[in-house]
Amino acid sequence: MKLLWMLAALYMTYGLAMVWLHPQFIYPFGPDPFDARGWQQEVIGDRQVAMALSAGSEDVATLFFMGNGGALAYFTYTLDAHVAAGRTVAAMEYPGGGGIPGKPSERRLKADALVAYDWLRDRHDGPIVVHGYSMGSGLALHVAAEREVAAIVLDAPFVKMCELMTRASWLPACWMPGVQKWNSARLVPRLSASVLVQHGTADQLIPMSVGQRLVGLMQRAGLDVTFHAVEGATHNNLAGQAGYQDRIDTFLSRAMK
């Protein structure tokens, strides 16, 4: 019995430590600054949100939210897919990564994402598409639930990030106070735009079955959802696979009609 109490105490200590430390695992942001040619960078609003903008010739603009690599320099394949199609692209840079000052959190990033949308809307009259990669899928869905968007593009999305934390830590993260939950499931009833989901069959960080669960939730909510299983793609090379841009272009061409 004494051993059981000791093990229970150790588990509780571990849990408390992870509540304190888990943001370091959610936001392992990289330091590399984004300096791609043809992009302008601006810090906007009272919240000092860092944005990168590439002006395009088409009527459609894409608001892009990257994954938790946390530096736009790591997402050039995705950005280039939209630029090559002629779309205006606005990408939010995250505090704590890519040389951007500040400390990230779910609350801060979601508030910043709305500022980013409002800034883009003020300067762009045409349709706005939100595109989120991995952690950025949570931001794209948050914006789509709070603002008017023409379409939603998701790469390797999750249902609840806290479920992924549970799998990695053996802790009931979704039930623990103080844990940043990132619950995309609760946003689904507030969505109305068509959705494209691409997910790699070899994704081990966010298994494809997780993305398929989210698709199922959306379909049951009556949303128009297109799902593509990208054969052999992992979590980190999804955007570099053949057909990535074509699938986005085809989806958006249909969604804009």
N, C-alpha and C positions, 0 to 999 in steps of 0.2 A: 504493500500500500504506500509506503514511504517513497518507493521508486516512482510510482505513478504520480504522486504529488510533485515530485521533482521534475518529472518529464512535463507535466502540465504547466509548471512554473516556467520551465525553459521555453515551452511553446508560446506562452503568453508574452514572455520577454521578447522572443523573436518577432511576434506579431506587432508589438509596440514599436520595436526598432524599425520594422518595415513600413509602418505608417509614417514614421519620420523620414525614412530613406527612399521610399518608393518613387518620388519625383525624379530622383537621379537615374532610375531605370526607365521611366517613361520618356524622359527628355535627354537622351544621350547626344546632345547636339554637337555638331562638328564646327570647327573654327573657320573653315575656308570661306572667304568673302565671295560674293557673287559679282563678277565683273565682265559679264558677257557683252560683246560688242552689240550696239544697237539698242541697249536697254538704258532707260533713265531711272534713277532711284530718288525717292522722295520720302521724307518723314512727315506724316500727316496728322492733323487733329491734336486735341489736347492730350490724347493718350500716347502721342508720339509713335504711331504705328509705322513701321518701315515697309515701304512698297517698292516693287520693281515693275516697270511698265514698258511694254513693247507695243508701239502703235501699229495697227494693221489697216488694211484697205477694205476689209469686209465689214458688214453691218453688225456682226456678232462679236461680242467680247467674252473672254473667258476669265473668270476669277479663280485662280489656282491656289490650293492649299497643299503644301508638301507633307511628306511623312515626317516621322520623328528623327530622321537624320538631322533635321533642323538647319540645313544650309541649302539654299537654292542651287548652289554649285553642283549638288549631287542629283539634280532633277532636270538636267538639260534635255534628255530624250523627250520627256513629257512636254516641256516648254516648247521645244523645237517643233513638236507635232502640231501645235496650235499656230505657231508663227508661220510654219510652212503653208498652212491652209489660209493664211492672210488675216487671221483673227487678231484683234487687239487682245493682249494678254496682260493682266495685272496679277502679280504674285505677291502674297504677303510673306514677309520674312519674320521669323520668330525670335523674340527676345531670348538671349542666351546662346544663340547660334549664329554662325556666319559673321561674327564680329558685331552683332547687334546687341546693345546693352540691355540689361533687364533680366528678370527672373520669370520663367514661364510657369503657367498653371492652367488648368482647364478653364477656370473662370476668366482669367485674363485673355487667353487666346480666343475664346468665344466672343468676348466683348470686342476685342480687336478685329475679329472677322467681320462683325457688323459695321464697324467703322470703315473697314476696307471696302465693303460693298457700297456703303453710302457715298464714299469718295468716288468710286468708279461710276456710280449712277449719276452723280453730279456732272461728270465730264463725258458720259457716253449715253446717247439717246436710244441706241438700239438694244436688241435683246442681250441679256447677260446669262451666261452659262456658268454654273459652279462646278469645279472639278477638284476632287479630293483624292489624295493618294495615302492609303494606310491611315495613320492618325489624322491626316487631313480630311479623310472621308467624314469624320465626326464634325469637323468645322464646316464642310460643304453642306452637310445635312442640317446643321444648326442654322446656317444662313438661309437655306431653302425653306426652313420652317418659319422663319421670321420675316423674310423678304420675298418679293416676287422674282422668280427666276424662270428662264425659258426652258431649261433642261438641267439635268444633274448627271455628271459623269463620276463614277467611283472606281478606283483601282484598289484591289485587295482590301475591301472594307471589313470592319468588325461589326458585331452586334452590340457587345458591351466590352470595353477594354478591361474592365475589372474581371471579367471571365478569363481573359488571357493571363491576367496577373495571378488568378487562382491556380491556373494550370502550371504556371512557372514557379509559384511560391508555396503551394500547398496550404494557402490561407484563404478563408472565406472573404475575399477582398470586396465582393459586392455588398456584403453586410457589415463591413467594418467602418465605423465613423472615422472621418479624417482622410479617407482614401478618395482620390479623384476617380470617379466611376466611368466617365465617358460613355454614357448610355445612349446609343443611337436608336435603340428600339423604341424609346418613348417619343422620338421625333417623327416616326413614320406616319401616325395618324394626321399630322399637320402638313404633310407634303401633298403637292398636286401635280408637279411637273413630271414629264417622262424621265426615266432613269436608264442609264447604261452602266452595267457592272462588268468589269473584266477582272478575272482572278486566275492566277497560275495554278496548274494542277500539282506542281512540285513546291508550292509555298509551305514552308514549315513554320514560319513565324505566325502567320494568320492562315490556318488551313482553309482550303477552298470550301470545305463544308460550312465554315463560318459565314463566308460570303453568300453561300446558297441559302443559309438560314435567313439572312437579311432579305434576300430576294423573295423568299417565301412570305415573310412578314409584309413586304410591300405589295406583293400580288394579292394577298388576302385583304389588304386595305384598298384594293381596287386601282392601284397604280399601274401604268404602262411601263413594264420593265423588260429590258433586253439584257440577257446574260450570255457572256462568252467565257467558256473555260479555255484558257490559253495553255495548250499542251506543252509540258516540260518547263514552263516558266516558274521561277522562284519568286520570292517576295521582292528581291532587289533588282531583278532583270526583266520584270514584266514589260516595262515601257520600251525595252530594246528588242522585243520580239517582232517578227514579221507580221504585218497586218495591223499593228497597234494603231497607227494613225488612220488607216483606211476604215477600221471599225468605228473610230470616233467620228470621222467625216461622214460616213454613211448614216450613223445614228443622228447626228445633228442636222443633216440635210432633211431627214424625215421629220425630226422633232420641230423644225422651224416652219413646216408647212401649215 
